[in-house]
Amino acid sequence: MYQYNHNDQILIEERVAQFRRQTEQFLNGEISDDGYRNLRLRNGVYIQTHGPMLRVAVPYGILNSKQIQKLAYIARTYDKNFCHITTRQNVQYNWPKLEQIPDILAELAKVQMHAIQTSGNCMRNTTSDHLAGVCVDEIEDPRPYCELIRQWTTLHPEFDFLPRKFKIAVSGSRDDRAATQFHDIGLHLVENTAGEIGFKVLVGGGLGRTPVIGQVIKPFLEKKHILSYLEAILRIYNLFGRRDNKYKARIKILVKEETLEKFNEMVEKEWLLIRDELEVSDARFEALKSHFVPFNYDTKAAEDNTFEQHKHENSAFAKWMEHNTVAHKIAGYQIVFLSLKHPQTAPGDLTAEQLDVIADLADRYSFGEVRSTHRQNLVLADVKQSDLFALWQSLEAENLATPNIGTATDMICCPGLDFCSLANAGSIGIAKEINEILDDMDYLHDIGDVKINMSGCMNGCAHQSVGHIGILGVDKKGVEWYQITLGGSSSNEAAIGERLGPAVAKHEIASAIGIILDVYVQQRLHEETFLETVNRVGIDPFKAKVYANH
């Protein structure tokens, strides 16, 4: 992973000192609420229902074991012993005291972490494929380019106060696991007919109250032009993006109103002015790639197949292997998902004790590296197959081995009314109810890949618009109701879910999800996935059953 140089470290330490002074001035009454708001947002601090929330940046989802240990220390010392993994691969603390947040930031700086630009109208954390560098379908490792973009976006003076927040995602694989089509800018590493690798650039995607699928603005961009082209897009957005209405301020609205053709013309004109001066040299690319060289893999790892015997003798281990591990590009290794969706746990939550165990397991089994995913789980990306059984036993003891990755209980879930001041309805309690009606693991595995995404408000932090089943909390005169959508997808064949019908009452939503899954079982053809069935039969059969008694 990328290691800070001297300048990087000085930058975040000075930012901590600056924010400490600003916070002290605010607490002493020297800075107004409005004046402090932009300062705290630039440092990842929100004011939630119960108090401040701190969002910590995890660039493209990569953490080392020392950073995991530090997150555990912060959870234990400054929070209520837990943290939360977000859909943008970041970490959130929901119970810090405002006067202690500068101390937390100082602790983070000790392990090359920060909270800069994790909130506010600025360029946010760059995200990527959580299997980057190890997956079998990769064209090229996207992480060096993510790091280049991270450095370019951090404290960029021209784009410090954009019309609205701005998000970039990068994928280097044939399967899009980074939801790039739903970002302000999505970048795909692609190979052209000449065998050259460059970027396909998408623009204008986004979720929230107006979900939009991004459009291709540049089918092939040479790598050396990546920064100048991104800069050109941001300049046009910064100049012409709406600032009079925050609901129409995202770049997706600008692209739609101007049309992609006109927006492209404006970008091309701006790009020609700056292209040559922002060209990235081969030497810089190589310097970045040097931080992401492959680990020293055991060349004889494939010779030890004792894990096959464990699979034969232990059905629980075999089931975990089937659902929570995927193939690694190196023979004898496996990619392991740590499920943060235990039935008795709020989706995406981790205790300090679990974090300490994960740090130790990463050191023992995965070169000291941990990754966060868009579906609020973690990954140990480089585990020898001969170590899988021992790893599984350790994860099982910590409730981190629930074999439900990709199943209906592997839900994306925002904090909802339990924490968020923006929420209209609860999410965590509904997730627990859904878990309770889907407690038969054989049934879960039989219905296969079903992605349920649930948000407590229209901001859509849990990406409900692109869930195979989307659940959106709405307020009706102070009462919690839930809208359901079907058929969404954030992968290659991106789609926005279709609304099933009227909102469902809180006490009915969990049973409604059970009914939807039962209809799928009745309607599906042999080995047909949930999404394939919905696309084939439409939503009417589901709608008829859900609203049968209404």
Beta strands, then each sheet from edge to edge (+ up, - down):
strand 1: 45-47
strand 2: 52-56
strand 3: 62-64
strand 4: 82-85
strand 5: 91-93
strand 6: 127-128
strand 7: 168-171
strand 8: 185-191
strand 9: 197-203
strand 10: 215-221
strand 11: 325-327
strand 12: 333-338
strand 13: 349-351
strand 14: 369-372
strand 15: 378-384
strand 16: 412-413
strand 17: 452-455
strand 18: 469-476
strand 19: 479-486
strand 20: 498-499
strand 21: 504-505
sheet 1: 1+ 2- 5+ 4- 13+
sheet 2: 3+ 14- 15+ 12- 11+
sheet 3: 6+ 7+ 8+ 9- 10+
sheet 4: 16+ 17+ 18+ 19- 20+
sheet 5: 16+ 17+ 18+ 19- 21+
end
